[in-house]
Amino acid sequence: MLNTRHKAVLRAILLTAFAFLPGLPALAAEQAALELGKKVFTEVSEPQCGLCHTLKDAGSEGEIGPNLDELQLTVEQIEMAVRGGLGVMPPFEETLSEEQIKAVSSYVAEVAGKSE
């Protein structure tokens, strides 16, 4: 049997665990979006982003476009470049879905410069 102290500790652990449950779907959705973004970067976009851009997290070492690990771009700046193109970079708004554009933009903004 549990004594009063053990019950209090168990209650505190359960309350703490349940406090985080509402945030779990949001964390799962964020992780899924990052995974989709990486897939768009490495596989889906045509041409693939990594052919031109270096991004350590994606394992790419492109040398035509800027090294994304050296830039500190916002999601909005990346979305603009992906949608409309920039310099020699082609626009992707006709070939990627809205979800894919947002996912790849969030992915790059999140991981750029953070891989060791």
Beta strands, then each sheet from edge to edge (+ up, - down):
strand 1: 54-55
strand 2: 60-61
sheet 1: 1+ 2-
end
